[in-house]
Amino acid sequence: MQRTDKAHAQELVRFKEIAHDALHRPISSSLPLITMADLPAPARLRAVLHELVTVLTKTGAS
């Protein structure tokens, strides 16, 4: 994993609690507390997913 990919992954870890809250909050009629501005930058997610595909391709996983 390249240093920049690692930095992207570490940045995404910071959003773990926000995602956990959004997934496990009971469904209600009130407005959500999470907005699109709370999500990580798409470039970071794409970089991590690209690295994952690269690693899985090299290991022959499918």
Residue, then its C-alpha position, 0 to 999 in steps of 0.5 A: m500500500q502506498r503512503t497516500d493510500k494509507a493516508h486515505a484509509q486513515e482519513l476514512v476511519r475518522f468517519k466510522e462513528i458517523a456511519h455507525d450512527a447513521l446505520h444503527r439509529p432507529i428509523s423515525s419521522s424526524l429529519p436525519l442528523i447526517t448530511m452529505a457534507d458529513l461524508p468523506a471525500p469521494a476521492r478518498l473512498r475511490a483510492v481505498l477501493h482501487e487499492l483493495v481491488t488491486v490487492l484482491t486481483k494480485t492474490g487471485a481472490s474473486 
